[in-house]
């Protein structure tokens, strides 16, 4: 003779609670990714709008301390002044090759940074562009008056994998205007100016193409959200299968 065990209900209680908790956590992570996706898309739209506008004058240096570098990121500006200092600093980087038919420098190389003194006395660092390591000797410090159009950028952060900076050699691994300016013996703005690409993009240092820059901003939040929701559905399915299998197994008395 077989009958359902009176202890089945208590045996289901703990797994059911753990499944419910796990499902709530996984669905919460998925919902968070959906929210982050909306924020990221709004961020990219804002950057695209700022970058597409005509170049505005540089903010006066007297106002730099009150400005938010993050809010200014990728604002299209034009700066007039003179390059200063006895050289330049570089930031090591690697640029992936573009799609077939694209004309851009790529590979292992450096961003070239030099100070630009504006008419009001303020100094802003200019990222003049990328140069492959094999062509670094072709690049020299500039001097004299110049007009630079480009995009204001917030400082780049470090992580646990970022190598130590080499200020004595004026070599860096992050685009940090404060540290780079200090190695050049210059004061500097709390942001830097990324020169926009001029010419064919194959003559170093080659400035940035803002459309390419924005296109490289990752937006993987939807796939992450689907992964978390999928894991939640899988967890529920596993629990349901376990319960169903348990009901099919007769209890012999």
Buried (B, 14 or more C-beta within 10 A) or exposed (E): EEEEBEEEEEEBEEBEEEBEEBBEBBBEBBEBBBEBBEEBEEEBEEBBEBBEEEBEEBBEBEEBEEBEBEEBBBBBBBBBBBBBBEEBBBBBBEBEEBEEEEEBBBEEBBBBBBBBBBEEEBBBBBBBBBBBEEEBEEBEBBEEEBEBBBBBBBBBEBEEEEEEBBBEEBBBBBBBBEBBBBBBEBBBBBBBBBBBBEEEBEEBBBBBBBEBBBEEEEEEBBEBBEBBBEBBEEBBEEBEEEBEEBEEEEEEE
